[in-house]
Amino acid sequence: MTFLDPMKPRTLIIIVSLALARWAAGEVGDERLSGGDTTVFEENNKAFSRPLANIQATTLRQHSIGNSFFNQNWIEGPASATGRDGLGPLFNARSCSACHPHDGKGSPHTRGVNKLGMVTRISIPGSGPHGEPLGDPTYGTQLADFALPSGQPEAKIRLNFTKKQVYFAGRPFVLYHPELKVRDLAFGPLHDEVLFSNRLAPAVFGMGLINEVADETLLSFADPEDRDGDGISGRPNLVWDRQGRKKRIGRFGWKASQPTLKQQIVDAFQNDIGITSSLFPHEAIPPTQVLMIEGLEKSSGGSPEASDRVVDRVTTYLATLAPPARRGVEKDSVQRGEELFHRIQCAACHIPEMKTRAHASLSELSEQIIRPFSDFLLHDMGPGLADGRPDFEANGQEWRTPPLWGIGLQHVVSRHSFFLHDGRARNVIEAILWHGGEGQKSRDLFVALPQKEKEALFDFLNSL
């Protein structure tokens, strides 16, 4: 049986209850199955790009169409390629896959050069009518570093990382601190109190399963008042659901600011590529800037530029990208590392296991035992990781727990091992060392581990 820290009664109750339910149903637990019946067994650079193992023929056809839209380069409109035009006039990438190569994680800025796969969110103090971040009066909520030939980018963005030596438990470590530089602003100065947040594009597999975890399940992980006294007080971010016209629990994005997979997609269409949809029918350009951009209407690819059919197919594509199976679960070092993962309380936020709801939008996603290693809740990670930028109910020090499934294959798929919201951590060790706030106790317990036990913990993480 997996080792459980007796100091974590909430986690113990959740996992044991689920295990008993599975035992009663006669289910056999296979630790390799990250996504239940949807899991695929791949270890190459396509490991994040495979459709669900249990995908049905009709769904597979929709998946394939969505794949083409996800990977296509959008072009300036109007064009003869109807349905694939409308790029810009300002944008961060020409396609979805440009930021998510092989459906994996984007690359951070390196040597100060802006790479596709990272965006800079901005806002000013205050919030909009539904609690959303309040955009800069001239530049909105995201800086665009590309533009159509007839225009000019909003800014040139550079992110440098400076080495700084730090000490934990008396031991020296080197961490890389980000320094953002914004130059050549095209439409005048930013607001005096502008807030910045650099965001690395995450891997996109398994999003359909995350979308189908019931709100009640996520709420069962929450303990905003820290009633059990363990120092962990995860809470949901309540955000605006445009389609439902109400507040809902957020589950996507670095601060859990999007409630559904579909809304996550159309938000990216609008802000990252400059493509409108029925949910986001207007360009992400503030009125003060519209007057300065010539030919804005002429560059349109229709209204909306991404039809509901296109949005639905891309949604199906992302909903049906399967999580890869775990590897080496039978090894002693991996099992020992899993015990340590629980002992140092990593599992308090990185919840190992949960179940999707019975009546999912796709039958393939229904009632699946999944192992994302996240609670998808907000946690205060301390001042070291703070961006100072609120997002709905998330404050400037809170971040959504990122899922850990697939991290052992990230270097294979994405060809890098950068972690955290802005890629400042060059490896898992640095990601752990950046943990403060609610994660500080686990960080300190990790630092105190003997080297052999650290290696076992890494073996476990690499198996995910």
Summary of the structure (lengths in Angstrom):
residues: 464
radius of gyration: 21.8
end to end distance: 18.0
largest distance: 65.8
contacts: 1579
relative contact order: 0.18
helix: 30%
strand: 18%
